[in-house]
Each structure stands twice: as C-alpha cells, then as structure tokens.
Amino acid sequence: MSLSQLFNHQEFIERHIGPCESEKAAMLAAVGASSLEDLVAQTVPAGIRFNRALDLPPAMREADALAALKTVASKNIVNKSFIGLGYYPVQVPGVILRNVLENPGWYTAYTPYQAEIAQGRLEALLNFQQMVIDLTGLELANASLLDEATAAAEAMTLARRVSKVKSEQFFVDSRVLPQTLDVLKTRAEYFGFELVLGHPEEAGNGDYFGALFQYPGESGELLDLTPYIAAAKARGAVAIVAADVMALVALKSPAEMGADVAVGNTQRFGVPMGFGGPHAAYFAFRDDMKRSAAGRIIGVSIDAKGKTALRMALQTREQHIRREKANSNICTSQVLLANMAGMYAVYHGPEGVKRIATRIHRLAAIFAHAVKAAGGKLVFDRFYDTVQVELGDRAANVYAAALAAGINVRDAGNGVLGVAFHEAATEADLAQLIEIFTGKAADIAALDAAAADAIPAALKRESAILTHPVFNEHHSEHEMLRYLKKLENRDLAMNHSMISLGSCTMKLNATSEMIPVTWPEFANMHPFAPRDQAVGYLEMIEGLQQQLLAITGFDAISMQPNSGAQGEYAGLLAIRRYHASRGEAHRSVCLIPQSAHGTNPATAQMLGMQVVVVKTDDNGNVDMADLKARVEQHAANLGALMITYPSTHGVFEQGIKEICEMVHAAGGQVYMDGANMNAQVGLTRPADIGADVLHMNLHKTFCIPHGGGGPGMGPIGMKSHLAPFMANHVVSEVPGAVAGQSAVSAAPFGSASILPISYMYIRMMGAEGMKHATEMALLNANYLMQQLSAHYPVLYTGANGRVAHECIIDLRPLKAASGITEVDVAKRLMDYGFHAPTMSFPVAGTLMIEPTESESKAELDRFIAAMVAIRQEIDKVQNGVWPLNDNPLVNAPHSKADIAGEWARAYSREEAFFPLPYVLDNKFWPSVNRIDDVYGDRNLVCSCPSVEEYE
C-alpha cells in the first residue's frame, strides 16, 4: 500500500455506512441488482440524473477534519459578553453537559410519539413544563417552542383565535426585543394583522385582539405591567408577556400581573448562547386556551395496569391531522435544550436558582450605584439585570475601552451603553466594568454595603417556585447523575437499536460531528457580537452554504430557519415576496398533493395562501390529469406548488420535470419539501429538476441529531430570482440578504451552534462519500422492502418495482382479516427491542419504514426477523390459536412489571418478553404498559404528579 492509502482519507465513509463490502454484495444479490449503479439506474429516472461528481472537497479523516475546523473556530474572539438582548453567558452544570448534551442516549432519541419507550424524556419535559408553570404562574405550558421571537408570534396568532375583538390590530410594547418585533412584522403581514407600537400605558387605548408586553423591557427598564394589562383586557385583548426566565425567579409572575399568556427563552437556564441557538422557548397559557395553543404538551395518563404514565397530549391539534386548519405549522420543538433547562432547575433547586438570580441583580445594582456615585446618569433606575448609562460623547471611548479589555457591552445608540449582567459574571468582572465606566477603581465590598436593590417592592416575587420534590431531591452530583441515568434507561434511542422512521431519517450522528458543538469558540458566542469577533463562525457558515449549494444546485442559501417548518415558511415567504415585487401579489393559490406532509398546508395558510389539494393516483404519484386541471383552473392566481421528492410515498415519480414545467408555464413557483433530500444527494439535484426553492432538514439528511424532538435546522436553497427575498435580520444583518427584509427566526443564523455537525459530516464524507451514502440508503431500503414483501403487502413502488429510501407496508388487509391493528404492531415491536416505523402516515393503517444508509445488514436482518415473527403472531390470532383479546400483540408492550405475579395469559412469558433469541442478549424493557390515550386527553394534567404516582 502507498502512504496515502495507509492514511485512508476515506475512513469516515466506512464508519458512516453500515454495511461492509460483503454485506453490500449479499444485499445486491437479494434485490436482483448487479451493482449499486445498476440499482440506481433502476430507481432514479434517467432524465433527472446528475451524472458527474459533486463539487465538494475530497473526504477527510476524522482527526484531520476536527483539526481543520478547530483552526477555523480559533478565528473567533470570544469576549466576555454583557450585551444581553435576550442572550446571556451561562455556566452549564458539568453533570448536565456530559450526561445530557454530550450523551447519545439523550440526543439520538426521536420525538416521543411511542410514549411507552420514551418515559424518561417525557418526565424530563414534564419537569420543564412544571418549571415554566411555576415561574410564569399560569396553568399550563407546552414542552417548548423554537425561540422567543417565534413564540411571541405563535402567541399573537393564539390571541387572534381566542379573542372576541373584531379588530385585526395587535398592540406591541415599544420596549420589545428588536428581533421579536422583526419576526412579528413578518408573521403579521400575511395574517392581515396591523401591529400598533406604543408604550405599555397605551395598550388600553384601542380595540386590540391582543397585546404583547416585554418584562423587563429591552433596555432593562422594569415596569409593573398590572394596570396596563388590566386596561388592555378590559377592551377584550389577550394579554401576552414576554418575560426573561431568570428575572422571573426574582420578580412577580406574569400571571400575578394578569397575563393570559407568557413566552420567553429558557437559554439562561444552562444552555450556551451558541451564536443564537438552539435554545428552548417557553410558552405558558391559561387552561381554557389549551386546545388553541401551539406546540406539544406533555400530559399525565395511565397505562393498561392503571400506573401513572406520560404521553404527548391533545395531538389532534397537530398539522398531520388538521393540515391547513392546524393551530400552527410547528412540527418540532427544542426537546434536548428544554431537557437541559429543566434539569438546570432540578440540579440547582429553588434555593440555588434564587441565589443565582439574586446574585445577578446584585451585580447590576452595585454597578448602577457605582456609576451614579461617580456622577454618571442612568437611563432607568428600576431594572433587574440590565443597566443603561447615558455617556454622551464619552460613549465611543468607553465602548472601545471595554473592547480593549475583552468585554462586549451594548451600544444602544445616542450616547447610551447597556451592561447586562448574568450568571457567569464575577466580582472581578464587576470591578473591571466599574473602572471602565467611571475611571475609578472599585471597592466592591463598600459598594455592596451602600447599594440598594433596584427592584421595586411591589415587583419582588413572593410566590413560591419549584416546590415539587423533583426540584428538591437531586442536588448532590451522585443523586443528579443517577436521576439522569434512570431517565435515560427508560428511553429507546439510537444507541440501542435502529429507529426506522420513514420521512424522519434517523441516521448516524457521529461523535466527531458532535464534538465541535461544545467548543467554547462556538458555544459561547453571542449572536449580536461584533462581526469581526465571529470570523470563524462566518467562515464555517459560508463553507456549509457552499457545500449545500453544490449538493442542491441552487444559487443562494438562507441559514436562518431553525426547523424544517421554519424552512417551509421561509421558502413560501420568498415566493410570496417575489410575486408581490412583480405586481402579482394576487398569486396566492398553493397546490399541494394529497400525500404531502401536514406542515405543507399549515404553512401555506400561515402565509395567507389558498390551499388546493391535488389528487394522487393508485400508484401514489401526483395525478397528472388532476394537476393539469387545477393548474388551468387557477392559472391566473397560481402562486406555488409544494411537492416532496422523492414522493412522500417513497418513490421517484417519473413526471417530476413535467410537473415543474407545468407550474412554471402558469406563472407559479415550485417549492420542494426537502424531507427526502437524502435520496437525492449526489444522484440528482432539486434545482436541476425544476425546484425554485427547497428547505433542507439538516437534522435528517445532514446528520444533526433529533434530540428527542428537536433541535433542527431547515435552511433554504433558492434560485437567483428568489434570493433577494430571503430573510434578513434587524439587529445583525445577514451577509447577502437585502436590507429591509424582515426575519423568520430570532437569530440571524438560526441555531448556529449545531451547524458544525453538518459541516463536519460533509467534510468527512466528501463528494464520493455523499453520493455513496445515497446509494446505500436506496440499497438498504430496497433490501428491507424485498425481504418484507413476502410477508406484508408493499403499498407503493416506482418504476421497475423499486422504492426510494423508504417503503410503506400496508397492514389494512391484515387488520381486516385478523383484527390486529397497526398500533398493535407498533407496540409489539417494542418487545423486540425496536422503535416503530412511522405509523399511519402518509396513509392510515400503514407503516412507513426507512432504514438509512447507516444501518448494517445485521441490524436490518434483526428488524426483518422481528417483523416476520410478528407476521407469524398475527397468523396465530387469525387462525384462532390466540384469542383476539389476549395475545402478545394487543397486550404489547410488556413491561418489567409483567414479570412478577400471576401469569394467566394465552401465551407464555417467554413469548411475551423474549420472542427471538437476540432479544435476550439486548433486551430493552418498556417501563410502562400500553398507555391510555383517551384517558389522558379526558383528564388533562400537564404538571408533575406526586413522586408516589411514578412508583
């Protein structure tokens, strides 16, 4: 071997791809293909093939890629940040950093739709909800939203749904965070709302359907909002308070001031700034709003034995069921970060967080006292953590002096500088800031003795917080470590077995991709830090943009959307803005195939579009005749077609180019949903096919982990004519974006701190590896389909009997013959150690299976063996060997509690617990039996039950 071969620069490709060469050969033989190239030729239409290498650098070894990215990261200057504006340095408890954020048992889990094998994560989210309920004083909270700005936008639309005021005016506190106002402007335009800005005292002067107040204000000003909220509500407005989560530890709660809804960011509870995200927004509301509120709510129910069990409640509100009538297009949340924030409260407990919150205020109060004692002038005398100082002509020199000392403060304009204190600030930082602002050395002890608090007595929190035992029992590291491990053990994640969810692409999240996320250079950067301090970040982001442009064929990329649903919104927004720029704002009809993701119609209605459904034919493809009729019918007003490719039915439709041409000929634009982009990379490109805009799920195709239900990123690729209409940002402009275009997310680059994951993945795979990953996704899916087709009907196949990266098996005939449902099969898979595939989407009564390229043949064969064994169990029910009301399927899953006591079932314990030999070696034990969904919705409880109820 040559020296170059010995270094093996393609070693990571072999680690990412599950099957080895001999396994590939065996699978190709099983599916009847002579080679991967032959399989691709049979699967992907020749007319859309990208028959050349992607313009990407060669693959790199893991160590080399990490070293190269470290060099880029080192170009960042991580100053001490006192900017504030909704983002603050934190001290992440080491036990949470190591055992949650850096632990694949937490970050590789999927959204907890299969609740019986997600009880740990669900308990952690319930803790988060309880924390939010305690701090806001409101009755219910959801399990997080994407960021504070979009949470405020969701609150605005909630207010419109529940308010009886006929006016379309929405009042906004002029002291709101600027990024929140930016996002509100975007959302309001297409809902037809008029934003009215004013001081809180003006909220009662008009007929507003809702009113949003900031607490404290963006300048740090602290007001008692009680009279202003009362005045707004007296006129019929829904009162919303956007509140700083750490300030709420020390301040009167929003509910005590009369608020109906409270929103904010929980970043201050132990989540790094990360140049803007990901962070878990909170969203709390009155009980009577629960069926109109956006996002996921964790509720308490019972299992089949009456034991307390947790689940996602009120799922009928979600897009995949209600589609264009959904409350929101929000499809994911920030579960991993919500878990961190909730665990921060568990770790510190009420006394710990009070100490931290009080210390932050004390630092601010001492600083303010020192400034005044030196003859300085404060903008406001009442504040929590942020002090603004009027410096006039001295402002520029003081700002420069702070920079020279490695400190970032906020330039608020007009000679005013702001200093926002935080958990990580020290006495030494305080002394240094005082000297910079006053020119005098600080005697901290003397100043501490003399400085008064700056929180009015009427605003100091008197109500108790975090009283539940979970926040009071895990303060030693041993107890915290064991609590985290106990919850982790209740969750089935990718570190245990394959999660074969169609359309969700649960592929490998390699350790080398994850490592840079917690590097200080990436983790500790404020999103509004001066751009010359973020050179490394911008270089990495630009590098990822170039990679994605090469892969997709587009002309521009917007990195701002921080979820797939946000990407959908940003893409359709660009289309709406484009049509308007041409005097064709009336082009508001959006064609959407029946098979589309539920977020598609929900997103279209959020942008004021009329959803027109296009039929699919018997093979699951777009019905070309119906599409032609719809295009002709709506040609004058056609705005867009939203289409997923390969289709949501898991096949490459032959007519995709013709579909795009038909829409373009009528003046419409083609929005391609990128959920299945992982079947295109290196084989075809969406821009070449005819798409004008596409969102890319980085948490699917490009390896950002699902985190138990978030974080995600959904950047969009655009053709050049749409590029001028991408989202910009009012605080920190986005390079390449046009001035004046408002934002879709709170931070200019969305959840920037997880972008290194995708950057590393593409860098380590290179052009050859990226293409090979797609080829192997096709092979794994077709192998699995071929093996299962002898036992289950496969609903859709494309040309030559092939599927793309996923396949749908139809359980409806078996249900009709045996009475066994798709739910029974999903729950029974847990006993075999597997998470169920996607259930009843896009077709009711089916399972959609996606193995991904990262699974080995051995793992695929284990899954196939489980499905074949379940098919045999169904036969026993159908043939009367087991009764329909007493068999392993309808009683699944079987929990540890089933081992003890009497066993009087029609099947043995061994058949229940260890149905195949491999299960004995790697048994995953569901911690509860089948959960009663109906009971949970009828008896909605979304706060922590007593500890005894978990026993």
Secondary structure, DSSP 8 states (H G I E B T S, - for coil): --HHHHH-TTHHHHHHS-S-HHHHHHHHHHHT-SSHHHHHHHHS-GGG---S--S------HHHHHHHHHHHHTT----EEE-BTTB------HHHIIIIIT-HHHHT---TTSGGGBHHHHHHHHHHHHHHHHHH--SEE-S-BS-HHHHHHHHHHHHHHH------EEEEETTS-HHHHHHHHHHHHHHT-EEEEE-GGGTTSS--SEEEEEES-TT-B----HHHHHHHHHTT-EEEEEE-TTHHHHB--TGGGT-SEEEEE-TTTT---GGG----EEEEE-GGGTTT--S-EEEEEEBTTS-EEEEEE-GGGSHHHHGGGSS-------HHHHHHHHHHHHHHHHHHHHHHHHHHHHHHHHHHHHHHHTT-EES-S-BSSEEEEE-GGGHHHHHHHHHHTTEEEEEEETTEEEEE--TT--HHHHHHHHHHHHSS---HHHHHHH----S-GGGB--S----SGGGTS--SHHHHHHHHHHHHHTB--TTTS-B-BTTT------HHHHGGGGSHHHHT--TTS-GGG-HHHHHHHHHHHHHHHHHH--SEEE----SHHHHHHHHHHHHHHHHHHTT-TT--EEEEETTS-THHHHHHHHTT-EEEEE-B-TTSSB-HHHHHHHHHHTGGGEEEEEEESS-TTSS--TTHHHHHHHHHHTT-EEEEEGGGGGGTTTT--HHHHT-SEEE--TTTTT----TTT------EEE-TTTGGGS---SSS--TT--TT---SSSSTTSSGGGHHHHHHHHHHHHHHHHHHHHHHHHHHHHHHHHHHTTTS-B----GGG--SS-EEEE-HHHHHHH---HHHHHHHHHHTT-B--EES-SSTTEEEE---TTS-HHHHHHHHHHHHHHHHHHHHHHTTSS-TTSSTTTT-S--GGGTSS---SSS-HHHHH-SSHHHHHS----SS--B-HHHHHHT---S---GGGG-
